[in-house]
Amino acid sequence: MQNISPDRGAKVARVTDDSPPRPQITAGEAAELRRARDRMIARDKVIDEMVDNNERQITNEHARGGAEIELACAVRGAARAEAGPEAHEELERAIARLEVLREEHRRLLAEREWLNTSLREIDDGPSPGEHKRSGHA
């Protein structure tokens, strides 16, 4: 049965005696439902972080490709007989930039491994009745 509240004009649901009873669950079942919900939320968070990591890896891959082209051009420029100090400075900058991008790539790979492990721990997490977890997920 629905009613209109006179002071707000909003619909208000009223429970009547003919409403079907809600199933009762035990405290243990409620706790297991909360753990399952927490696991689902944690899993969604890890997946969101994995998507972000993938995007950063793709961006890094493209930047490394550009830096490798710049490095090849800088090597060619510094190898010319008439190359001055600017060409050698450009070569050093290109080498440094590529190394920064390679280090970022290594960090992203390590982060991805950590995320993969976290997701496996969540997916292989405690079965019903288990209350202890280990790890960082």
Secondary structure, DSSP 8 states (H G I E B T S, - for coil): -EEE-TTT--EEE---TTS-------HHHHHHHHHHHHHHHHHHHHHHHHHHHHHHHHHHHHHHHHHHHHHHHHHHHHHSTT--HHHHHHHHHHHHHHHHHHHHHHHHHHHHHHHHHHHHHHHT---TT-----S--
